[in-house]
Amino acid sequence: MKNLMHSSRRELISAAGAIGGLGALQGIGAVSTLMFSGNVQAASMSLSTLRSTSKSWLWAIEDFAGGKDFFTKAGLTVAKAATERGTNHDALLGGASDVLLGAPQQNMRVQILGKPVVIIAGMVNKFASNVVIKKSIADRLGVTESSPIEKKRAALKGLRMGTTGPGGAPDQLLRHFLRQAGLDPNKDAKLVPIRGGAAMIAGMQQDQIDGFCLSSPTSDLAVEKAGATYLFNMAVNPPKEFDDYLYITASVTEETAKAKPQALTAYCKGLALALKAQKEDPALFKLWARSWFSNMDDALFETAYRNNSAIYMSTPVPSQHHFDVNLKFMNQSLIDAGREPAPKDYSYEKAFNLTFAKQALA
């Protein structure tokens, strides 16, 4: 099978034509872009941030904070970039960015290896990477999104599933479901690294994969226009163990935490204002989101908004519970992979530096 991390632009454009044009794929992060938010003249400080895909509901609070000038109000300019890779701590540790957005488990895994990184804020408390498979396969297996969870897990047996790569949250989630079904993720399914939402959909259309795990709007687009169906809609119907599950955080190196405390406090202030506005003025957030995801047609947008409007935290301060459930999930994944779990003295206080987020709320 061809490695879809290296899919050609011609293939992606061909796939785009089948589901509504390249613009729709660009709207789900098919193209890495550098974006700037905030009024440069009004802001006295600046930070750079990095995420795995250009546009997703997972990063929308940061984008909302830029689009509605919440960062500007905090005196900050934010430059954003995307890598189209699942894990990016090498870039953070190498100084390519001040702040890294992603799953806390990725940060925790490098922390227990002694790497100098800390989590400073949270944004999303739903494990909102969704699992979709071809509807033809679901129909053959007699499984739907509302089926018992045991049946949905078992449906993954033998499937070729796209992920963002080893160590990424989608890869970890699929491995978790396979193990829970009594299956071996390395033998009983094929997990295929794919770079970017456009290539995920192209892979399904070219019959190189049977499904994938990725966030909205890619998963919604696959369901609406590419012959897929939800197996796990993690944003609205997660398994019980993933209720109130911290999923998207902001991390920095210890060096950046020491060197840029005021800018990081301003960053957390912008996030806090955006989270507050999203909860208290959902109409404002929806109006902004409709403009941000402008390449999505109205029906797809309404589906995506309905699926994702409740995935966000109330404040950027993660709790002890958020650490505990992530630690449990991570340790089980490490043990199942034949590795040592986190040290017994690894704690909430070691994983997080919430000084900036708490100062932002003061």
C-alpha atoms as a printed R data frame, in Angstrom:
    type eleno elety resid chain resno       x      y      z
1   ATOM     1    CA   MET     A     1   0.000  0.000  0.000
2   ATOM     2    CA   LYS     A     2   1.227  3.449 -0.792
3   ATOM     3    CA   ASN     A     3   2.077  5.581  2.263
4   ATOM     4    CA   LEU     A     4  -0.519  8.334  2.241
5   ATOM     5    CA   MET     A     5   1.716 10.664  4.208
6   ATOM     6    CA   HIS     A     6   3.255 11.302  0.791
7   ATOM     7    CA   SER     A     7   0.084 11.537 -1.307
8   ATOM     8    CA   SER     A     8   0.603 13.732 -4.304
9   ATOM     9    CA   ARG     A     9  -1.126 17.053 -4.830
10  ATOM    10    CA   ARG     A    10  -2.685 15.610 -8.015
11  ATOM    11    CA   GLU     A    11  -4.307 12.819 -5.984
12  ATOM    12    CA   LEU     A    12  -5.672 15.262 -3.417
13  ATOM    13    CA   ILE     A    13  -7.108 17.546 -6.083
14  ATOM    14    CA   SER     A    14  -8.711 14.532 -7.750
15  ATOM    15    CA   ALA     A    15 -10.320 13.525 -4.488
16  ATOM    16    CA   ALA     A    16 -11.433 17.088 -3.855
17  ATOM    17    CA   GLY     A    17 -13.375 17.129 -7.086
18  ATOM    18    CA   ALA     A    18 -15.484 14.239 -5.885
19  ATOM    19    CA   ILE     A    19 -16.549 15.931 -2.663
20  ATOM    20    CA   GLY     A    20 -17.014 19.549 -3.560
21  ATOM    21    CA   GLY     A    21 -13.720 21.054 -4.640
22  ATOM    22    CA   LEU     A    22 -10.303 21.820 -3.223
23  ATOM    23    CA   GLY     A    23 -11.752 24.680 -1.203
24  ATOM    24    CA   ALA     A    24 -13.644 22.232  0.994
25  ATOM    25    CA   LEU     A    25 -10.452 20.307  1.680
26  ATOM    26    CA   GLN     A    26  -8.518 23.458  2.436
27  ATOM    27    CA   GLY     A    27 -11.189 24.207  4.996
28  ATOM    28    CA   ILE     A    28 -10.258 21.040  6.876
29  ATOM    29    CA   GLY     A    29  -6.554 21.660  7.026
30  ATOM    30    CA   ALA     A    30  -5.281 20.096  3.827
31  ATOM    31    CA   VAL     A    31  -2.835 22.934  3.378
32  ATOM    32    CA   SER     A    32  -0.410 24.036  6.087
33  ATOM    33    CA   THR     A    33  -0.592 27.771  6.450
34  ATOM    34    CA   LEU     A    34   0.877 30.525  8.580
35  ATOM    35    CA   MET     A    35  -1.850 32.679 10.059
36  ATOM    36    CA   PHE     A    36  -1.674 35.830 12.110
37  ATOM    37    CA   SER     A    37  -4.183 37.031 14.658
38  ATOM    38    CA   GLY     A    38  -4.404 40.258 16.566
39  ATOM    39    CA   ASN     A    39  -3.684 43.854 15.729
40  ATOM    40    CA   VAL     A    40   0.094 44.122 15.551
41  ATOM    41    CA   GLN     A    41   0.089 47.831 16.303
42  ATOM    42    CA   ALA     A    42  -2.153 47.392 19.340
43  ATOM    43    CA   ALA     A    43  -0.255 44.435 20.803
44  ATOM    44    CA   SER     A    44   2.999 44.901 22.723
45  ATOM    45    CA   MET     A    45   3.886 41.199 23.009
46  ATOM    46    CA   SER     A    46   3.945 38.267 20.596
47  ATOM    47    CA   LEU     A    47   3.974 34.474 20.661
48  ATOM    48    CA   SER     A    48   4.074 31.749 18.025
49  ATOM    49    CA   THR     A    49   1.897 28.636 18.289
50  ATOM    50    CA   LEU     A    50   1.892 25.298 16.500
51  ATOM    51    CA   ARG     A    51  -0.797 22.701 15.867
52  ATOM    52    CA   SER     A    52  -1.043 19.519 13.807
53  ATOM    53    CA   THR     A    53  -3.674 20.697 11.279
54  ATOM    54    CA   SER     A    54  -4.569 24.117  9.942
55  ATOM    55    CA   LYS     A    55  -8.287 24.209 10.694
56  ATOM    56    CA   SER     A    56 -10.235 22.043 13.083
57  ATOM    57    CA   TRP     A    57 -12.842 22.531 15.776
58  ATOM    58    CA   LEU     A    58 -10.141 21.313 18.161
59  ATOM    59    CA   TRP     A    59  -8.148 24.527 17.705
60  ATOM    60    CA   ALA     A    60 -11.154 26.799 17.235
61  ATOM    61    CA   ILE     A    61 -10.905 28.515 20.624
62  ATOM    62    CA   GLU     A    62  -7.437 29.818 19.772
63  ATOM    63    CA   ASP     A    63  -8.689 30.905 16.342
64  ATOM    64    CA   PHE     A    64 -11.791 32.497 17.894
65  ATOM    65    CA   ALA     A    65  -9.555 34.383 20.350
66  ATOM    66    CA   GLY     A    66  -7.601 35.770 17.401
67  ATOM    67    CA   GLY     A    67 -10.578 36.435 15.153
68  ATOM    68    CA   LYS     A    68 -12.526 38.370 17.790
69  ATOM    69    CA   ASP     A    69  -9.453 40.241 19.086
70  ATOM    70    CA   PHE     A    70  -9.398 38.635 22.538
71  ATOM    71    CA   PHE     A    71  -5.624 38.265 22.229
72  ATOM    72    CA   THR     A    72  -5.368 41.891 21.173
73  ATOM    73    CA   LYS     A    73  -7.304 42.933 24.273
74  ATOM    74    CA   ALA     A    74  -4.739 41.050 26.318
75  ATOM    75    CA   GLY     A    75  -1.912 42.933 24.535
76  ATOM    76    CA   LEU     A    76  -0.738 39.993 22.441
77  ATOM    77    CA   THR     A    77  -0.151 39.045 18.817
78  ATOM    78    CA   VAL     A    78  -0.253 35.323 18.006
79  ATOM    79    CA   ALA     A    79   1.317 33.776 14.894
80  ATOM    80    CA   LYS     A    80  -0.037 30.286 14.159
81  ATOM    81    CA   ALA     A    81   1.331 27.474 12.021
82  ATOM    82    CA   ALA     A    82   0.389 23.854 11.255
83  ATOM    83    CA   THR     A    83   2.603 20.847 10.545
84  ATOM    84    CA   GLU     A    84   0.077 18.227  9.305
85  ATOM    85    CA   ARG     A    85   1.782 15.744 11.672
86  ATOM    86    CA   GLY     A    86   0.300 13.968 14.690
87  ATOM    87    CA   THR     A    87   3.092 14.667 17.186
88  ATOM    88    CA   ASN     A    88   5.206 17.824 17.288
89  ATOM    89    CA   HIS     A    89   7.171 17.975 20.516
90  ATOM    90    CA   ASP     A    90  10.413 17.811 18.569
91  ATOM    91    CA   ALA     A    91   9.470 21.157 17.027
92  ATOM    92    CA   LEU     A    92   8.572 22.649 20.414
93  ATOM    93    CA   LEU     A    93  11.777 21.448 22.048
94  ATOM    94    CA   GLY     A    94  13.756 22.638 19.035
95  ATOM    95    CA   GLY     A    95  12.453 26.182 19.445
96  ATOM    96    CA   ALA     A    96  10.281 26.257 16.324
97  ATOM    97    CA   SER     A    97   7.354 27.603 18.340
98  ATOM    98    CA   ASP     A    98   6.618 29.118 21.730
99  ATOM    99    CA   VAL     A    99   3.393 27.169 22.316
100 ATOM   100    CA   LEU     A   100   2.249 23.745 21.127
101 ATOM   101    CA   LEU     A   101  -1.410 22.763 20.923
102 ATOM   102    CA   GLY     A   102  -2.259 19.086 21.203
103 ATOM   103    CA   ALA     A   103  -3.329 16.211 23.411
104 ATOM   104    CA   PRO     A   104  -1.982 16.325 26.981
105 ATOM   105    CA   GLN     A   105  -0.939 12.684 26.803
106 ATOM   106    CA   GLN     A   106   1.627 13.529 24.152
107 ATOM   107    CA   ASN     A   107   3.075 16.085 26.543
108 ATOM   108    CA   MET     A   108   2.915 13.685 29.490
109 ATOM   109    CA   ARG     A   109   4.760 10.992 27.545
110 ATOM   110    CA   VAL     A   110   7.738 13.263 26.953
111 ATOM   111    CA   GLN     A   111   7.599 14.647 30.505
112 ATOM   112    CA   ILE     A   112   8.119 11.207 32.044
113 ATOM   113    CA   LEU     A   113  11.174 10.861 29.798
114 ATOM   114    CA   GLY     A   114  12.625 13.959 31.456
115 ATOM   115    CA   LYS     A   115  11.927 16.489 28.717
116 ATOM   116    CA   PRO     A   116  11.509 20.083 30.008
117 ATOM   117    CA   VAL     A   117   7.924 20.796 28.926
118 ATOM   118    CA   VAL     A   118   4.807 21.763 30.880
119 ATOM   119    CA   ILE     A   119   1.109 22.161 30.149
120 ATOM   120    CA   ILE     A   120  -0.119 25.709 30.814
121 ATOM   121    CA   ALA     A   121  -3.786 25.674 29.731
122 ATOM   122    CA   GLY     A   122  -6.659 23.560 28.483
123 ATOM   123    CA   MET     A   123  -9.272 24.227 25.798
124 ATOM   124    CA   VAL     A   124 -11.203 21.044 24.960
125 ATOM   125    CA   ASN     A   125 -12.564 18.488 27.438
126 ATOM   126    CA   LYS     A   126 -13.985 15.934 25.017
127 ATOM   127    CA   PHE     A   127 -11.818 13.325 23.238
128 ATOM   128    CA   ALA     A   128 -13.144 14.781 19.998
129 ATOM   129    CA   SER     A   129 -11.263 12.691 17.448
130 ATOM   130    CA   ASN     A   130 -14.029 10.719 15.789
131 ATOM   131    CA   VAL     A   131 -13.890  7.245 14.254
132 ATOM   132    CA   VAL     A   132 -15.559  6.856 10.858
133 ATOM   133    CA   ILE     A   133 -15.669  3.828  8.561
134 ATOM   134    CA   LYS     A   134 -17.142  3.150  5.145
135 ATOM   135    CA   LYS     A   135 -20.908  2.849  5.400
136 ATOM   136    CA   SER     A   136 -20.818 -0.245  3.212
137 ATOM   137    CA   ILE     A   137 -18.650 -1.970  5.831
138 ATOM   138    CA   ALA     A   138 -20.865 -0.834  8.699
139 ATOM   139    CA   ASP     A   139 -23.937 -2.093  6.875
140 ATOM   140    CA   ARG     A   140 -22.297 -5.458  6.212
141 ATOM   141    CA   LEU     A   141 -21.380 -5.787  9.887
142 ATOM   142    CA   GLY     A   142 -24.762 -4.553 11.059
143 ATOM   143    CA   VAL     A   143 -23.231 -1.844 13.233
144 ATOM   144    CA   THR     A   144 -24.176  1.818 13.712
145 ATOM   145    CA   GLU     A   145 -22.987  4.632 15.941
146 ATOM   146    CA   SER     A   146 -25.781  3.762 18.403
147 ATOM   147    CA   SER     A   147 -24.806  0.080 18.620
148 ATOM   148    CA   PRO     A   148 -23.480 -1.324 21.906
149 ATOM   149    CA   ILE     A   149 -19.907 -0.243 22.473
150 ATOM   150    CA   GLU     A   150 -18.675 -3.859 22.473
151 ATOM   151    CA   LYS     A   151 -20.028 -4.352 18.958
152 ATOM   152    CA   LYS     A   152 -18.486 -1.096 17.745
153 ATOM   153    CA   ARG     A   153 -15.062 -2.009 19.098
154 ATOM   154    CA   ALA     A   154 -15.231 -5.452 17.493
155 ATOM   155    CA   ALA     A   155 -16.104 -3.874 14.136
156 ATOM   156    CA   LEU     A   156 -12.537 -2.557 13.887
157 ATOM   157    CA   LYS     A   157 -11.128 -6.060 13.426
158 ATOM   158    CA   GLY     A   158  -9.346 -6.421 10.112
159 ATOM   159    CA   LEU     A   159  -9.894 -2.820  9.026
160 ATOM   160    CA   ARG     A   160  -7.316 -0.462  7.531
161 ATOM   161    CA   MET     A   161  -7.667  2.690  9.643
162 ATOM   162    CA   GLY     A   162  -6.019  6.029  8.955
163 ATOM   163    CA   THR     A   163  -4.338  7.867 11.843
164 ATOM   164    CA   THR     A   164  -2.127 10.921 12.190
165 ATOM   165    CA   GLY     A   165   0.805  8.644 13.030
166 ATOM   166    CA   PRO     A   166   2.275  6.648 15.930
167 ATOM   167    CA   GLY     A   167   1.937  8.440 19.265
168 ATOM   168    CA   GLY     A   168  -0.807 10.757 18.028
169 ATOM   169    CA   ALA     A   169  -4.126 10.820 19.875
170 ATOM   170    CA   PRO     A   170  -6.118  9.187 17.023
171 ATOM   171    CA   ASP     A   171  -3.615  6.321 16.906
172 ATOM   172    CA   GLN     A   172  -3.835  5.889 20.682
173 ATOM   173    CA   LEU     A   173  -7.641  5.914 20.639
174 ATOM   174    CA   LEU     A   174  -7.877  3.245 17.948
175 ATOM   175    CA   ARG     A   175  -5.371  1.083 19.813
176 ATOM   176    CA   HIS     A   176  -7.420  1.519 22.987
177 ATOM   177    CA   PHE     A   177 -10.632  0.387 21.306
178 ATOM   178    CA   LEU     A   178  -8.891 -2.603 19.711
179 ATOM   179    CA   ARG     A   179  -7.371 -3.688 23.022
180 ATOM   180    CA   GLN     A   180 -10.733 -3.276 24.761
181 ATOM   181    CA   ALA     A   181 -12.170 -5.670 22.168
182 ATOM   182    CA   GLY     A   182  -9.501 -8.237 23.021
183 ATOM   183    CA   LEU     A   183  -7.654 -7.599 19.764
184 ATOM   184    CA   ASP     A   184  -3.981 -6.933 19.053
185 ATOM   185    CA   PRO     A   185  -3.621 -3.484 17.426
186 ATOM   186    CA   ASN     A   186  -0.448 -4.643 15.676
187 ATOM   187    CA   LYS     A   187  -1.998 -7.777 14.161
188 ATOM   188    CA   ASP     A   188  -5.787 -7.532 14.064
189 ATOM   189    CA   ALA     A   189  -6.047 -4.200 12.237
190 ATOM   190    CA   LYS     A   190  -3.799 -2.027 10.073
191 ATOM   191    CA   LEU     A   191  -3.162  1.496 11.370
192 ATOM   192    CA   VAL     A   192  -2.022  3.649  8.459
193 ATOM   193    CA   PRO     A   193  -0.168  6.964  9.072
194 ATOM   194    CA   ILE     A   194  -1.704  9.693  6.911
195 ATOM   195    CA   ARG     A   195  -0.815 13.370  6.856
196 ATOM   196    CA   GLY     A   196  -3.801 15.719  6.689
197 ATOM   197    CA   GLY     A   197  -7.571 15.517  6.446
198 ATOM   198    CA   ALA     A   198  -7.645 15.697  2.654
199 ATOM   199    CA   ALA     A   199  -5.434 12.625  2.368
200 ATOM   200    CA   MET     A   200  -7.651 10.759  4.849
201 ATOM   201    CA   ILE     A   201 -10.672 11.251  2.619
202 ATOM   202    CA   ALA     A   202  -8.663 10.569 -0.538
203 ATOM   203    CA   GLY     A   203  -7.482  7.317  0.994
204 ATOM   204    CA   MET     A   204 -11.043  6.165  1.618
205 ATOM   205    CA   GLN     A   205 -12.142  7.102 -1.885
206 ATOM   206    CA   GLN     A   206  -9.183  5.277 -3.439
207 ATOM   207    CA   ASP     A   207  -9.866  2.194 -1.275
208 ATOM   208    CA   GLN     A   208  -6.520  2.430  0.469
209 ATOM   209    CA   ILE     A   209  -8.131  2.638  3.908
210 ATOM   210    CA   ASP     A   210 -11.501  1.557  5.312
211 ATOM   211    CA   GLY     A   211 -11.884  4.473  7.695
212 ATOM   212    CA   PHE     A   212  -9.974  6.842  9.923
213 ATOM   213    CA   CYS     A   213  -9.860  8.636 13.249
214 ATOM   214    CA   LEU     A   214  -9.738 12.436 13.094
215 ATOM   215    CA   SER     A   215 -11.604 15.434 14.404
216 ATOM   216    CA   SER     A   216 -14.382 17.454 12.819
217 ATOM   217    CA   PRO     A   217 -14.869 18.823 10.214
218 ATOM   218    CA   THR     A   218 -12.911 16.088  8.395
219 ATOM   219    CA   SER     A   219 -15.006 13.341  9.967
220 ATOM   220    CA   ASP     A   220 -18.251 15.217  9.231
221 ATOM   221    CA   LEU     A   221 -17.199 15.788  5.623
222 ATOM   222    CA   ALA     A   222 -16.446 12.088  5.195
223 ATOM   223    CA   VAL     A   223 -19.915 11.199  6.496
224 ATOM   224    CA   GLU     A   224 -21.724 13.855  4.479
225 ATOM   225    CA   LYS     A   225 -19.953 13.436  1.148
226 ATOM   226    CA   ALA     A   226 -17.532 10.516  1.043
227 ATOM   227    CA   GLY     A   227 -19.630  7.461  1.866
228 ATOM   228    CA   ALA     A   228 -18.575  7.119  5.505
229 ATOM   229    CA   THR     A   229 -20.565  6.699  8.699
230 ATOM   230    CA   TYR     A   230 -19.724  7.319 12.323
231 ATOM   231    CA   LEU     A   231 -18.576  4.362 14.384
232 ATOM   232    CA   PHE     A   232 -17.662  6.557 17.364
233 ATOM   233    CA   ASN     A   233 -18.867 10.165 17.467
234 ATOM   234    CA   MET     A   234 -16.630 11.118 20.353
235 ATOM   235    CA   ALA     A   235 -17.827 14.722 20.509
236 ATOM   236    CA   VAL     A   236 -21.456 13.925 21.337
237 ATOM   237    CA   ASN     A   237 -21.593 10.244 22.341
238 ATOM   238    CA   PRO     A   238 -18.272  9.202 23.888
239 ATOM   239    CA   PRO     A   239 -17.811  6.032 25.943
240 ATOM   240    CA   LYS     A   240 -18.248  6.729 29.639
241 ATOM   241    CA   GLU     A   241 -14.516  6.732 30.362
242 ATOM   242    CA   PHE     A   242 -14.104  9.728 28.048
243 ATOM   243    CA   ASP     A   243 -16.651 12.033 29.689
244 ATOM   244    CA   ASP     A   244 -14.949 15.273 30.794
245 ATOM   245    CA   TYR     A   245 -11.681 14.111 29.275
246 ATOM   246    CA   LEU     A   246  -9.033 16.803 28.814
247 ATOM   247    CA   TYR     A   247  -8.071 16.541 25.160
248 ATOM   248    CA   ILE     A   248  -6.546 19.761 23.831
249 ATOM   249    CA   THR     A   249  -4.020 21.757 25.815
250 ATOM   250    CA   ALA     A   250  -1.316 24.354 25.335
251 ATOM   251    CA   SER     A   251   2.232 23.358 26.258
252 ATOM   252    CA   VAL     A   252   5.524 25.228 26.467
253 ATOM   253    CA   THR     A   253   9.110 24.477 27.335
254 ATOM   254    CA   GLU     A   254  10.308 25.356 30.815
255 ATOM   255    CA   GLU     A   255  12.661 27.846 29.171
256 ATOM   256    CA   THR     A   256   9.765 29.694 27.520
257 ATOM   257    CA   ALA     A   257   7.813 29.650 30.790
258 ATOM   258    CA   LYS     A   258  10.700 31.441 32.479
259 ATOM   259    CA   ALA     A   259  11.502 33.801 29.610
260 ATOM   260    CA   LYS     A   260   7.982 34.935 28.613
261 ATOM   261    CA   PRO     A   261   5.688 34.895 31.666
262 ATOM   262    CA   GLN     A   262   3.796 38.063 30.721
263 ATOM   263    CA   ALA     A   263   3.152 36.913 27.156
264 ATOM   264    CA   LEU     A   264   1.969 33.495 28.368
265 ATOM   265    CA   THR     A   265  -0.374 35.128 30.881
266 ATOM   266    CA   ALA     A   266  -1.739 37.290 28.062
267 ATOM   267    CA   TYR     A   267  -2.163 34.177 25.920
268 ATOM   268    CA   CYS     A   268  -4.143 32.455 28.665
269 ATOM   269    CA   LYS     A   269  -6.176 35.650 29.118
270 ATOM   270    CA   GLY     A   270  -7.125 35.560 25.443
271 ATOM   271    CA   LEU     A   271  -8.128 31.911 25.747
272 ATOM   272    CA   ALA     A   272 -10.139 32.622 28.887
273 ATOM   273    CA   LEU     A   273 -12.031 35.453 27.181
274 ATOM   274    CA   ALA     A   274 -12.734 33.227 24.172
275 ATOM   275    CA   LEU     A   275 -13.962 30.327 26.319
276 ATOM   276    CA   LYS     A   276 -16.196 32.670 28.304
277 ATOM   277    CA   ALA     A   277 -17.665 34.180 25.144
278 ATOM   278    CA   GLN     A   278 -18.226 30.745 23.601
279 ATOM   279    CA   LYS     A   279 -20.299 29.711 26.620
280 ATOM   280    CA   GLU     A   280 -22.123 32.982 27.248
281 ATOM   281    CA   ASP     A   281 -22.657 34.170 23.681
282 ATOM   282    CA   PRO     A   282 -22.969 31.046 21.500
283 ATOM   283    CA   ALA     A   283 -24.528 33.099 18.701
284 ATOM   284    CA   LEU     A   284 -21.331 35.166 18.443
285 ATOM   285    CA   PHE     A   285 -19.207 32.016 18.351
286 ATOM   286    CA   LYS     A   286 -21.415 30.399 15.726
287 ATOM   287    CA   LEU     A   287 -21.317 33.514 13.539
288 ATOM   288    CA   TRP     A   288 -17.538 33.639 13.776
289 ATOM   289    CA   ALA     A   289 -17.248 29.897 13.106
290 ATOM   290    CA   ARG     A   290 -19.414 30.168  9.996
291 ATOM   291    CA   SER     A   291 -16.967 32.698  8.605
292 ATOM   292    CA   TRP     A   292 -13.896 30.719  9.728
293 ATOM   293    CA   PHE     A   293 -15.143 27.526  8.083
294 ATOM   294    CA   SER     A   294 -16.349 29.467  5.056
295 ATOM   295    CA   ASN     A   295 -15.651 26.694  2.529
296 ATOM   296    CA   MET     A   296 -18.120 24.327  4.193
297 ATOM   297    CA   ASP     A   297 -21.616 24.223  2.752
298 ATOM   298    CA   ASP     A   298 -24.472 25.200  5.063
299 ATOM   299    CA   ALA     A   299 -25.703 21.673  5.791
300 ATOM   300    CA   LEU     A   300 -22.216 20.405  6.639
301 ATOM   301    CA   PHE     A   301 -21.537 23.423  8.828
302 ATOM   302    CA   GLU     A   302 -24.746 22.914 10.798
303 ATOM   303    CA   THR     A   303 -23.820 19.270 11.395
304 ATOM   304    CA   ALA     A   304 -20.288 20.153 12.439
305 ATOM   305    CA   TYR     A   305 -21.424 22.961 14.721
306 ATOM   306    CA   ARG     A   306 -24.012 20.733 16.374
307 ATOM   307    CA   ASN     A   307 -21.387 18.040 16.934
308 ATOM   308    CA   ASN     A   308 -18.723 20.359 18.333
309 ATOM   309    CA   SER     A   309 -20.271 23.314 20.122
310 ATOM   310    CA   ALA     A   310 -20.143 21.552 23.503
311 ATOM   311    CA   ILE     A   311 -16.559 20.252 23.440
312 ATOM   312    CA   TYR     A   312 -14.977 23.322 25.068
313 ATOM   313    CA   MET     A   313 -13.995 24.009 28.655
314 ATOM   314    CA   SER     A   314 -15.426 26.860 30.741
315 ATOM   315    CA   THR     A   315 -11.994 28.127 31.782
316 ATOM   316    CA   PRO     A   316  -8.455 27.274 30.653
317 ATOM   317    CA   VAL     A   317  -7.574 25.667 34.014
318 ATOM   318    CA   PRO     A   318  -7.477 21.834 33.890
319 ATOM   319    CA   SER     A   319  -8.419 19.944 37.058
320 ATOM   320    CA   GLN     A   320  -6.915 17.082 39.041
321 ATOM   321    CA   HIS     A   321  -9.589 14.860 37.461
322 ATOM   322    CA   HIS     A   322  -8.354 15.804 33.987
323 ATOM   323    CA   PHE     A   323  -4.850 14.717 34.938
324 ATOM   324    CA   ASP     A   324  -6.038 11.504 36.586
325 ATOM   325    CA   VAL     A   325  -8.044 10.202 33.609
326 ATOM   326    CA   ASN     A   326  -5.257 11.059 31.154
327 ATOM   327    CA   LEU     A   327  -2.679  9.352 33.387
328 ATOM   328    CA   LYS     A   328  -4.824  6.216 33.624
329 ATOM   329    CA   PHE     A   329  -5.289  6.082 29.847
330 ATOM   330    CA   MET     A   330  -1.601  6.739 29.191
331 ATOM   331    CA   ASN     A   331  -0.380  4.151 31.689
332 ATOM   332    CA   GLN     A   332  -2.638  1.481 30.254
333 ATOM   333    CA   SER     A   333  -1.377  2.278 26.756
334 ATOM   334    CA   LEU     A   334   2.239  2.066 27.915
335 ATOM   335    CA   ILE     A   335   1.699 -1.229 29.743
336 ATOM   336    CA   ASP     A   336  -0.102 -2.746 26.772
337 ATOM   337    CA   ALA     A   337   2.861 -1.744 24.601
338 ATOM   338    CA   GLY     A   338   5.290 -3.499 26.955
339 ATOM   339    CA   ARG     A   339   6.659 -0.265 28.403
340 ATOM   340    CA   GLU     A   340   6.950  1.059 31.936
341 ATOM   341    CA   PRO     A   341   4.093  3.262 33.210
342 ATOM   342    CA   ALA     A   342   4.702  6.749 34.580
343 ATOM   343    CA   PRO     A   343   6.776  6.964 37.778
344 ATOM   344    CA   LYS     A   344   4.700  6.827 40.956
345 ATOM   345    CA   ASP     A   345   5.744 10.339 41.905
346 ATOM   346    CA   TYR     A   346   4.532 11.799 38.597
347 ATOM   347    CA   SER     A   347   1.763 14.215 39.580
348 ATOM   348    CA   TYR     A   348  -0.699 16.893 38.539
349 ATOM   349    CA   GLU     A   349   1.706 19.494 39.887
350 ATOM   350    CA   LYS     A   350   4.569 18.139 37.772
351 ATOM   351    CA   ALA     A   351   2.517 17.887 34.590
352 ATOM   352    CA   PHE     A   352   0.969 21.362 34.754
353 ATOM   353    CA   ASN     A   353   2.190 24.885 35.352
354 ATOM   354    CA   LEU     A   354  -1.099 26.730 35.742
355 ATOM   355    CA   THR     A   355   0.404 29.954 37.067
356 ATOM   356    CA   PHE     A   356  -0.346 31.839 33.852
357 ATOM   357    CA   ALA     A   357  -3.911 30.583 33.468
358 ATOM   358    CA   LYS     A   358  -4.748 31.373 37.078
359 ATOM   359    CA   GLN     A   359  -3.223 34.848 36.791
360 ATOM   360    CA   ALA     A   360  -5.289 35.374 33.639
361 ATOM   361    CA   LEU     A   361  -8.475 34.650 35.585
362 ATOM   362    CA   ALA     A   362  -7.552 36.804 38.586
